[in-house]
Amino acid sequence: MAYVIGDDCVSCGACASTCPVGAISEGDGKYEINADECIECGACADGCPADAISL
C-alpha cells in the first residue's frame, strides 16, 4: 500500500524533495504520490511539516 497525501497538505513541496524515487508531483491544490512508483520508505511522511502523509 502506497503512502497518501491528505487534505492537510500545504503544497510546500518538502515531500517531493525527500522522495528517493521521484514518486511525488504537484497536483491540483496539493501534492500527489504515484502509487505505482512509491516504495513505501516513509521519507515523505518524515519530511512533511503538516503531517499530511500517511499509509
CHARMM-style PDB file with segment names, atoms N, HN, CA, C and O in Angstrom:
ATOM      1  N   MET     1       0.849  -1.174   0.000  1.00  0.00      PROA
ATOM      2  CA  MET     1       0.000   0.000   0.000  1.00  0.00      PROA
ATOM      3  C   MET     1       0.901   1.245   0.000  1.00  0.00      PROA
ATOM      4  O   MET     1       1.796   1.356   0.838  1.00  0.00      PROA
ATOM      5  N   ALA     2       0.679   2.146  -0.897  1.00  0.00      PROA
ATOM      6  HN  ALA     2      -0.048   2.056  -1.578  1.00  0.00      PROA
ATOM      7  CA  ALA     2       1.474   3.362  -1.018  1.00  0.00      PROA
ATOM      8  C   ALA     2       1.028   4.414  -0.018  1.00  0.00      PROA
ATOM      9  O   ALA     2      -0.103   4.395   0.467  1.00  0.00      PROA
ATOM     10  N   TYR     3       1.931   5.325   0.279  1.00  0.00      PROA
ATOM     11  HN  TYR     3       2.850   5.340  -0.115  1.00  0.00      PROA
ATOM     12  CA  TYR     3       1.575   6.467   1.121  1.00  0.00      PROA
ATOM     13  C   TYR     3       0.594   7.357   0.370  1.00  0.00      PROA
ATOM     14  O   TYR     3       0.552   7.353  -0.860  1.00  0.00      PROA
ATOM     15  N   VAL     4      -0.197   8.123   1.125  1.00  0.00      PROA
ATOM     16  HN  VAL     4      -0.163   8.126   2.124  1.00  0.00      PROA
ATOM     17  CA  VAL     4      -1.214   9.004   0.552  1.00  0.00      PROA
ATOM     18  C   VAL     4      -1.071  10.373   1.205  1.00  0.00      PROA
ATOM     19  O   VAL     4      -0.830  10.473   2.408  1.00  0.00      PROA
ATOM     20  N   ILE     5      -1.221  11.420   0.410  1.00  0.00      PROA
ATOM     21  HN  ILE     5      -1.417  11.339  -0.567  1.00  0.00      PROA
ATOM     22  CA  ILE     5      -1.179  12.781   0.928  1.00  0.00      PROA
ATOM     23  C   ILE     5      -2.608  13.259   1.135  1.00  0.00      PROA
ATOM     24  O   ILE     5      -3.412  13.270   0.202  1.00  0.00      PROA
ATOM     25  N   GLY     6      -2.917  13.654   2.366  1.00  0.00      PROA
ATOM     26  HN  GLY     6      -2.265  13.645   3.123  1.00  0.00      PROA
ATOM     27  CA  GLY     6      -4.273  14.067   2.723  1.00  0.00      PROA
ATOM     28  C   GLY     6      -4.542  15.537   2.468  1.00  0.00      PROA
ATOM     29  O   GLY     6      -3.697  16.261   1.943  1.00  0.00      PROA
ATOM     30  N   ASP     7      -5.723  15.957   2.847  1.00  0.00      PROA
ATOM     31  HN  ASP     7      -6.409  15.368   3.274  1.00  0.00      PROA
ATOM     32  CA  ASP     7      -6.178  17.327   2.618  1.00  0.00      PROA
ATOM     33  C   ASP     7      -5.444  18.362   3.458  1.00  0.00      PROA
ATOM     34  O   ASP     7      -5.586  19.560   3.212  1.00  0.00      PROA
ATOM     35  N   ASP     8      -4.665  17.931   4.441  1.00  0.00      PROA
ATOM     36  HN  ASP     8      -4.549  16.958   4.641  1.00  0.00      PROA
ATOM     37  CA  ASP     8      -3.896  18.867   5.259  1.00  0.00      PROA
ATOM     38  C   ASP     8      -2.661  19.379   4.529  1.00  0.00      PROA
ATOM     39  O   ASP     8      -1.947  20.230   5.059  1.00  0.00      PROA
ATOM     40  N   CYS     9      -2.395  18.884   3.336  1.00  0.00      PROA
ATOM     41  HN  CYS     9      -2.975  18.192   2.905  1.00  0.00      PROA
ATOM     42  CA  CYS     9      -1.232  19.291   2.541  1.00  0.00      PROA
ATOM     43  C   CYS     9      -1.253  20.798   2.311  1.00  0.00      PROA
ATOM     44  O   CYS     9      -2.276  21.361   1.921  1.00  0.00      PROA
ATOM     45  N   VAL    10      -0.108  21.449   2.556  1.00  0.00      PROA
ATOM     46  HN  VAL    10       0.723  20.992   2.872  1.00  0.00      PROA
ATOM     47  CA  VAL    10       0.009  22.891   2.374  1.00  0.00      PROA
ATOM     48  C   VAL    10       0.806  23.228   1.101  1.00  0.00      PROA
ATOM     49  O   VAL    10       1.186  24.381   0.894  1.00  0.00      PROA
ATOM     50  N   SER    11       1.052  22.239   0.266  1.00  0.00      PROA
ATOM     51  HN  SER    11       0.744  21.303   0.434  1.00  0.00      PROA
ATOM     52  CA  SER    11       1.754  22.398  -1.018  1.00  0.00      PROA
ATOM     53  C   SER    11       3.122  23.049  -0.884  1.00  0.00      PROA
ATOM     54  O   SER    11       3.496  23.891  -1.701  1.00  0.00      PROA
ATOM     55  N   CYS    12       3.874  22.660   0.150  1.00  0.00      PROA
ATOM     56  HN  CYS    12       3.571  21.976   0.814  1.00  0.00      PROA
ATOM     57  CA  CYS    12       5.198  23.241   0.366  1.00  0.00      PROA
ATOM     58  C   CYS    12       6.274  22.561  -0.474  1.00  0.00      PROA
ATOM     59  O   CYS    12       7.313  23.158  -0.757  1.00  0.00      PROA
ATOM     60  N   GLY    13       6.025  21.296  -0.880  1.00  0.00      PROA
ATOM     61  HN  GLY    13       5.181  20.811  -0.650  1.00  0.00      PROA
ATOM     62  CA  GLY    13       6.982  20.571  -1.707  1.00  0.00      PROA
ATOM     63  C   GLY    13       8.051  19.826  -0.935  1.00  0.00      PROA
ATOM     64  O   GLY    13       8.915  19.195  -1.544  1.00  0.00      PROA
ATOM     65  N   ALA    14       8.018  19.879   0.378  1.00  0.00      PROA
ATOM     66  HN  ALA    14       7.315  20.391   0.872  1.00  0.00      PROA
ATOM     67  CA  ALA    14       9.024  19.186   1.186  1.00  0.00      PROA
ATOM     68  C   ALA    14       9.033  17.684   0.911  1.00  0.00      PROA
ATOM     69  O   ALA    14      10.098  17.067   0.888  1.00  0.00      PROA
ATOM     70  N   CYS    15       7.884  17.105   0.707  1.00  0.00      PROA
ATOM     71  HN  CYS    15       7.019  17.607   0.726  1.00  0.00      PROA
ATOM     72  CA  CYS    15       7.787  15.662   0.462  1.00  0.00      PROA
ATOM     73  C   CYS    15       8.446  15.277  -0.862  1.00  0.00      PROA
ATOM     74  O   CYS    15       9.147  14.269  -0.941  1.00  0.00      PROA
ATOM     75  N   ALA    16       8.221  16.070  -1.882  1.00  0.00      PROA
ATOM     76  HN  ALA    16       7.651  16.889  -1.817  1.00  0.00      PROA
ATOM     77  CA  ALA    16       8.769  15.769  -3.209  1.00  0.00      PROA
ATOM     78  C   ALA    16      10.288  15.759  -3.185  1.00  0.00      PROA
ATOM     79  O   ALA    16      10.920  14.935  -3.846  1.00  0.00      PROA
ATOM     80  N   SER    17      10.865  16.665  -2.429  1.00  0.00      PROA
ATOM     81  HN  SER    17      10.351  17.333  -1.892  1.00  0.00      PROA
ATOM     82  CA  SER    17      12.322  16.732  -2.389  1.00  0.00      PROA
ATOM     83  C   SER    17      12.942  15.605  -1.578  1.00  0.00      PROA
ATOM     84  O   SER    17      14.139  15.348  -1.709  1.00  0.00      PROA
ATOM     85  N   THR    18      12.153  14.918  -0.736  1.00  0.00      PROA
ATOM     86  HN  THR    18      11.180  15.126  -0.631  1.00  0.00      PROA
ATOM     87  CA  THR    18      12.686  13.817   0.065  1.00  0.00      PROA
ATOM     88  C   THR    18      12.455  12.454  -0.563  1.00  0.00      PROA
ATOM     89  O   THR    18      13.052  11.471  -0.124  1.00  0.00      PROA
ATOM     90  N   CYS    19      11.611  12.368  -1.571  1.00  0.00      PROA
ATOM     91  HN  CYS    19      11.126  13.166  -1.928  1.00  0.00      PROA
ATOM     92  CA  CYS    19      11.285  11.071  -2.182  1.00  0.00      PROA
ATOM     93  C   CYS    19      12.457  10.567  -3.025  1.00  0.00      PROA
ATOM     94  O   CYS    19      12.852  11.227  -3.986  1.00  0.00      PROA
ATOM     95  N   PRO    20      13.020   9.399  -2.676  1.00  0.00      PROA
ATOM     96  CA  PRO    20      14.182   8.888  -3.399  1.00  0.00      PROA
ATOM     97  C   PRO    20      13.882   8.358  -4.801  1.00  0.00      PROA
ATOM     98  O   PRO    20      14.801   8.173  -5.600  1.00  0.00      PROA
ATOM     99  N   VAL    21      12.614   8.113  -5.106  1.00  0.00      PROA
ATOM    100  HN  VAL    21      11.868   8.263  -4.458  1.00  0.00      PROA
ATOM    101  CA  VAL    21      12.269   7.563  -6.424  1.00  0.00      PROA
ATOM    102  C   VAL    21      11.458   8.533  -7.277  1.00  0.00      PROA
ATOM    103  O   VAL    21      11.028   8.176  -8.374  1.00  0.00      PROA
ATOM    104  N   GLY    22      11.245   9.743  -6.795  1.00  0.00      PROA
ATOM    105  HN  GLY    22      11.595  10.033  -5.904  1.00  0.00      PROA
ATOM    106  CA  GLY    22      10.525  10.745  -7.560  1.00  0.00      PROA
ATOM    107  C   GLY    22       9.062  10.427  -7.798  1.00  0.00      PROA
ATOM    108  O   GLY    22       8.514  10.756  -8.850  1.00  0.00      PROA
ATOM    109  N   ALA    23       8.425   9.787  -6.822  1.00  0.00      PROA
ATOM    110  HN  ALA    23       8.871   9.520  -5.967  1.00  0.00      PROA
ATOM    111  CA  ALA    23       7.028   9.366  -6.967  1.00  0.00      PROA
ATOM    112  C   ALA    23       6.030  10.471  -6.630  1.00  0.00      PROA
ATOM    113  O   ALA    23       4.822  10.263  -6.748  1.00  0.00      PROA
ATOM    114  N   ILE    24       6.514  11.642  -6.213  1.00  0.00      PROA
ATOM    115  HN  ILE    24       7.495  11.811  -6.118  1.00  0.00      PROA
ATOM    116  CA  ILE    24       5.623  12.714  -5.775  1.00  0.00      PROA
ATOM    117  C   ILE    24       5.696  13.892  -6.740  1.00  0.00      PROA
ATOM    118  O   ILE    24       6.774  14.346  -7.121  1.00  0.00      PROA
ATOM    119  N   SER    25       4.516  14.371  -7.120  1.00  0.00      PROA
ATOM    120  HN  SER    25       3.640  14.002  -6.810  1.00  0.00      PROA
ATOM    121  CA  SER    25       4.452  15.517  -8.025  1.00  0.00      PROA
ATOM    122  C   SER    25       3.361  16.475  -7.561  1.00  0.00      PROA
ATOM    123  O   SER    25       2.473  16.111  -6.789  1.00  0.00      PROA
ATOM    124  N   GLU    26       3.451  17.706  -8.051  1.00  0.00      PROA
ATOM    125  HN  GLU    26       4.172  18.001  -8.678  1.00  0.00      PROA
ATOM    126  CA  GLU    26       2.460  18.707  -7.685  1.00  0.00      PROA
ATOM    127  C   GLU    26       1.161  18.431  -8.416  1.00  0.00      PROA
ATOM    128  O   GLU    26       1.137  18.305  -9.640  1.00  0.00      PROA
ATOM    129  N   GLY    27       0.083  18.338  -7.656  1.00  0.00      PROA
ATOM    130  HN  GLY    27       0.103  18.441  -6.661  1.00  0.00      PROA
ATOM    131  CA  GLY    27      -1.223  18.079  -8.240  1.00  0.00      PROA
ATOM    132  C   GLY    27      -2.102  19.311  -8.178  1.00  0.00      PROA
ATOM    133  O   GLY    27      -1.602  20.429  -8.052  1.00  0.00      PROA
ATOM    134  N   ASP    28      -3.377  19.118  -8.262  1.00  0.00      PROA
ATOM    135  HN  ASP    28      -3.783  18.209  -8.365  1.00  0.00      PROA
ATOM    136  CA  ASP    28      -4.344  20.207  -8.244  1.00  0.00      PROA
ATOM    137  C   ASP    28      -4.663  20.583  -6.800  1.00  0.00      PROA
ATOM    138  O   ASP    28      -5.537  19.975  -6.182  1.00  0.00      PROA
ATOM    139  N   GLY    29      -3.970  21.573  -6.262  1.00  0.00      PROA
ATOM    140  HN  GLY    29      -3.261  22.068  -6.764  1.00  0.00      PROA
ATOM    141  CA  GLY    29      -4.230  22.034  -4.905  1.00  0.00      PROA
ATOM    142  C   GLY    29      -3.400  21.362  -3.833  1.00  0.00      PROA
ATOM    143  O   GLY    29      -3.329  21.865  -2.712  1.00  0.00      PROA
ATOM    144  N   LYS    30      -2.768  20.237  -4.142  1.00  0.00      PROA
ATOM    145  HN  LYS    30      -2.826  19.828  -5.052  1.00  0.00      PROA
ATOM    146  CA  LYS    30      -1.896  19.550  -3.197  1.00  0.00      PROA
ATOM    147  C   LYS    30      -0.983  18.604  -3.977  1.00  0.00      PROA
ATOM    148  O   LYS    30      -1.207  18.337  -5.157  1.00  0.00      PROA
ATOM    149  N   TYR    31       0.029  18.112  -3.308  1.00  0.00      PROA
ATOM    150  HN  TYR    31       0.210  18.329  -2.349  1.00  0.00      PROA
ATOM    151  CA  TYR    31       0.934  17.161  -3.948  1.00  0.00      PROA
ATOM    152  C   TYR    31       0.294  15.776  -3.969  1.00  0.00      PROA
ATOM    153  O   TYR    31      -0.588  15.476  -3.165  1.00  0.00      PROA
ATOM    154  N   GLU    32       0.749  14.935  -4.901  1.00  0.00      PROA
ATOM    155  HN  GLU    32       1.466  15.179  -5.555  1.00  0.00      PROA
ATOM    156  CA  GLU    32       0.191  13.594  -5.061  1.00  0.00      PROA
ATOM    157  C   GLU    32       1.309  12.571  -5.155  1.00  0.00      PROA
ATOM    158  O   GLU    32       2.385  12.862  -5.677  1.00  0.00      PROA
ATOM    159  N   ILE    33       1.053  11.375  -4.649  1.00  0.00      PROA
ATOM    160  HN  ILE    33       0.178  11.138  -4.225  1.00  0.00      PROA
ATOM    161  CA  ILE    33       2.007  10.279  -4.705  1.00  0.00      PROA
ATOM    162  C   ILE    33       1.530   9.264  -5.723  1.00  0.00      PROA
ATOM    163  O   ILE    33       0.393   8.797  -5.658  1.00  0.00      PROA
ATOM    164  N   ASN    34       2.400   8.921  -6.665  1.00  0.00      PROA
ATOM    165  HN  ASN    34       3.324   9.300  -6.718  1.00  0.00      PROA
ATOM    166  CA  ASN    34       2.089   7.891  -7.653  1.00  0.00      PROA
ATOM    167  C   ASN    34       2.237   6.531  -6.967  1.00  0.00      PROA
ATOM    168  O   ASN    34       3.349   6.120  -6.637  1.00  0.00      PROA
ATOM    169  N   ALA    35       1.133   5.843  -6.755  1.00  0.00      PROA
ATOM    170  HN  ALA    35       0.229   6.177  -7.023  1.00  0.00      PROA
ATOM    171  CA  ALA    35       1.126   4.581  -6.031  1.00  0.00      PROA
ATOM    172  C   ALA    35       1.962   3.503  -6.715  1.00  0.00      PROA
ATOM    173  O   ALA    35       2.499   2.622  -6.045  1.00  0.00      PROA
ATOM    174  N   ASP    36       2.078   3.562  -8.036  1.00  0.00      PROA
ATOM    175  HN  ASP    36       1.642   4.278  -8.580  1.00  0.00      PROA
ATOM    176  CA  ASP    36       2.862   2.566  -8.761  1.00  0.00      PROA
ATOM    177  C   ASP    36       4.358   2.756  -8.573  1.00  0.00      PROA
ATOM    178  O   ASP    36       5.128   1.811  -8.740  1.00  0.00      PROA
ATOM    179  N   GLU    37       4.779   3.976  -8.226  1.00  0.00      PROA
ATOM    180  HN  GLU    37       4.153   4.744  -8.091  1.00  0.00      PROA
ATOM    181  CA  GLU    37       6.195   4.274  -8.053  1.00  0.00      PROA
ATOM    182  C   GLU    37       6.637   4.298  -6.591  1.00  0.00      PROA
ATOM    183  O   GLU    37       7.827   4.159  -6.305  1.00  0.00      PROA
ATOM    184  N   CYS    38       5.697   4.474  -5.665  1.00  0.00      PROA
ATOM    185  HN  CYS    38       4.731   4.587  -5.897  1.00  0.00      PROA
ATOM    186  CA  CYS    38       6.008   4.569  -4.235  1.00  0.00      PROA
ATOM    187  C   CYS    38       6.617   3.262  -3.732  1.00  0.00      PROA
ATOM    188  O   CYS    38       6.088   2.180  -3.987  1.00  0.00      PROA
ATOM    189  N   ILE    39       7.755   3.378  -3.002  1.00  0.00      PROA
ATOM    190  HN  ILE    39       8.184   4.256  -2.795  1.00  0.00      PROA
ATOM    191  CA  ILE    39       8.405   2.192  -2.439  1.00  0.00      PROA
ATOM    192  C   ILE    39       8.156   2.064  -0.934  1.00  0.00      PROA
ATOM    193  O   ILE    39       8.775   1.236  -0.266  1.00  0.00      PROA
ATOM    194  N   GLU    40       7.255   2.882  -0.410  1.00  0.00      PROA
ATOM    195  HN  GLU    40       6.752   3.555  -0.953  1.00  0.00      PROA
ATOM    196  CA  GLU    40       6.827   2.833   0.989  1.00  0.00      PROA
ATOM    197  C   GLU    40       7.975   2.998   1.975  1.00  0.00      PROA
ATOM    198  O   GLU    40       8.013   2.322   3.003  1.00  0.00      PROA
ATOM    199  N   CYS    41       8.914   3.896   1.668  1.00  0.00      PROA
ATOM    200  HN  CYS    41       8.883   4.445   0.833  1.00  0.00      PROA
ATOM    201  CA  CYS    41      10.066   4.099   2.551  1.00  0.00      PROA
ATOM    202  C   CYS    41       9.747   5.033   3.716  1.00  0.00      PROA
ATOM    203  O   CYS    41      10.419   4.980   4.747  1.00  0.00      PROA
ATOM    204  N   GLY    42       8.731   5.891   3.569  1.00  0.00      PROA
ATOM    205  HN  GLY    42       8.186   5.934   2.732  1.00  0.00      PROA
ATOM    206  CA  GLY    42       8.332   6.796   4.640  1.00  0.00      PROA
ATOM    207  C   GLY    42       9.082   8.107   4.692  1.00  0.00      PROA
ATOM    208  O   GLY    42       8.823   8.926   5.574  1.00  0.00      PROA
ATOM    209  N   ALA    43      10.009   8.331   3.770  1.00  0.00      PROA
ATOM    210  HN  ALA    43      10.220   7.665   3.054  1.00  0.00      PROA
ATOM    211  CA  ALA    43      10.780   9.582   3.773  1.00  0.00      PROA
ATOM    212  C   ALA    43       9.867  10.791   3.613  1.00  0.00      PROA
ATOM    213  O   ALA    43      10.103  11.828   4.233  1.00  0.00      PROA
ATOM    214  N   CYS    44       8.851  10.674   2.809  1.00  0.00      PROA
ATOM    215  HN  CYS    44       8.660   9.831   2.305  1.00  0.00      PROA
ATOM    216  CA  CYS    44       7.931  11.789   2.579  1.00  0.00      PROA
ATOM    217  C   CYS    44       7.165  12.135   3.849  1.00  0.00      PROA
ATOM    218  O   CYS    44       7.013  13.310   4.183  1.00  0.00      PROA
ATOM    219  N   ALA    45       6.685  11.122   4.554  1.00  0.00      PROA
ATOM    220  HN  ALA    45       6.809  10.168   4.283  1.00  0.00      PROA
ATOM    221  CA  ALA    45       5.927  11.349   5.789  1.00  0.00      PROA
ATOM    222  C   ALA    45       6.819  11.984   6.852  1.00  0.00      PROA
ATOM    223  O   ALA    45       6.374  12.856   7.598  1.00  0.00      PROA
ATOM    224  N   ASP    46       8.068  11.549   6.922  1.00  0.00      PROA
ATOM    225  HN  ASP    46       8.429  10.840   6.316  1.00  0.00      PROA
ATOM    226  CA  ASP    46       9.004  12.111   7.890  1.00  0.00      PROA
ATOM    227  C   ASP    46       9.321  13.572   7.577  1.00  0.00      PROA
ATOM    228  O   ASP    46       9.575  14.362   8.487  1.00  0.00      PROA
ATOM    229  N   GLY    47       9.308  13.932   6.290  1.00  0.00      PROA
ATOM    230  HN  GLY    47       9.101  13.291   5.551  1.00  0.00      PROA
ATOM    231  CA  GLY    47       9.658  15.282   5.890  1.00  0.00      PROA
ATOM    232  C   GLY    47       8.500  16.249   5.793  1.00  0.00      PROA
ATOM    233  O   GLY    47       8.709  17.426   5.501  1.00  0.00      PROA
ATOM    234  N   CYS    48       7.287  15.787   6.028  1.00  0.00      PROA
ATOM    235  HN  CYS    48       7.118  14.831   6.265  1.00  0.00      PROA
ATOM    236  CA  CYS    48       6.104  16.639   5.886  1.00  0.00      PROA
ATOM    237  C   CYS    48       5.862  17.466   7.151  1.00  0.00      PROA
ATOM    238  O   CYS    48       5.590  16.907   8.213  1.00  0.00      PROA
ATOM    239  N   PRO    49       5.960  18.797   7.040  1.00  0.00      PROA
ATOM    240  CA  PRO    49       5.745  19.639   8.232  1.00  0.00      PROA
ATOM    241  C   PRO    49       4.284  19.717   8.674  1.00  0.00      PROA
ATOM    242  O   PRO    49       4.002  20.131   9.798  1.00  0.00      PROA
ATOM    243  N   ALA    50       3.354  19.323   7.802  1.00  0.00      PROA
ATOM    244  HN  ALA    50       3.584  18.987   6.889  1.00  0.00      PROA
ATOM    245  CA  ALA    50       1.926  19.397   8.127  1.00  0.00      PROA
ATOM    246  C   ALA    50       1.349  18.047   8.564  1.00  0.00      PROA
ATOM    247  O   ALA    50       0.152  17.938   8.829  1.00  0.00      PROA
ATOM    248  N   ASP    51       2.196  17.028   8.638  1.00  0.00      PROA
ATOM    249  HN  ASP    51       3.168  17.116   8.423  1.00  0.00      PROA
ATOM    250  CA  ASP    51       1.723  15.664   8.976  1.00  0.00      PROA
ATOM    251  C   ASP    51       0.553  15.247   8.095  1.00  0.00      PROA
ATOM    252  O   ASP    51      -0.421  14.673   8.582  1.00  0.00      PROA
ATOM    253  N   ALA    52       0.647  15.532   6.811  1.00  0.00      PROA
ATOM    254  HN  ALA    52       1.438  15.998   6.416  1.00  0.00      PROA
ATOM    255  CA  ALA    52      -0.455  15.260   5.877  1.00  0.00      PROA
ATOM    256  C   ALA    52      -0.294  13.939   5.137  1.00  0.00      PROA
ATOM    257  O   ALA    52      -1.136  13.594   4.308  1.00  0.00      PROA
ATOM    258  N   ILE    53       0.783  13.188   5.423  1.00  0.00      PROA
ATOM    259  HN  ILE    53       1.467  13.469   6.096  1.00  0.00      PROA
ATOM    260  CA  ILE    53       1.057  11.955   4.677  1.00  0.00      PROA
ATOM    261  C   ILE    53       0.938  10.748   5.604  1.00  0.00      PROA
ATOM    262  O   ILE    53       1.483  10.731   6.707  1.00  0.00      PROA
ATOM    263  N   SER    54       0.207   9.737   5.125  1.00  0.00      PROA
ATOM    264  HN  SER    54      -0.236   9.750   4.229  1.00  0.00      PROA
ATOM    265  CA  SER    54       0.031   8.515   5.907  1.00  0.00      PROA
ATOM    266  C   SER    54      -0.115   7.313   4.983  1.00  0.00      PROA
ATOM    267  O   SER    54      -0.296   7.464   3.775  1.00  0.00      PROA
ATOM    268  N   LEU    55      -0.035   6.129   5.557  1.00  0.00      PROA
ATOM    269  HN  LEU    55       0.112   6.006   6.538  1.00  0.00      PROA
ATOM    270  CA  LEU    55      -0.237   4.895   4.787  1.00  0.00      PROA
ATOM    271  C   LEU    55      -1.700   4.638   4.575  1.00  0.00      PROA
ATOM    272  OT1 LEU    55      -2.068   3.645   3.948  1.00  0.00      PROA
TER     273      LEU     55
END
